[in-house]
Amino acid sequence: MQFQFDDFASFLAMNGHGPYVWFSYGVTIAVLVALVLVPLLRQRKMREQFQRQIRQEEARRRAGAERNAKSAAVAAE
């Protein structure tokens, strides 16, 4: 088996093209990671917002029910 490069340093240099090749690999990996992480982070944020909204609506319903109960008690007197 014949290797293209004599040693690891020449493999990284790739006859002067190494910086471009490795930069391209780095950008590609960064984009692929972002394509996975961004939707996960958005989903987490949306779930937190929905949970906060549900808690607020439940608090409003409870406050309205208490107000209605107090009004009914005052009207009954």
Helices and strands as residue ranges (DSSP letters): H 8-13, G 14-16, H 18-76
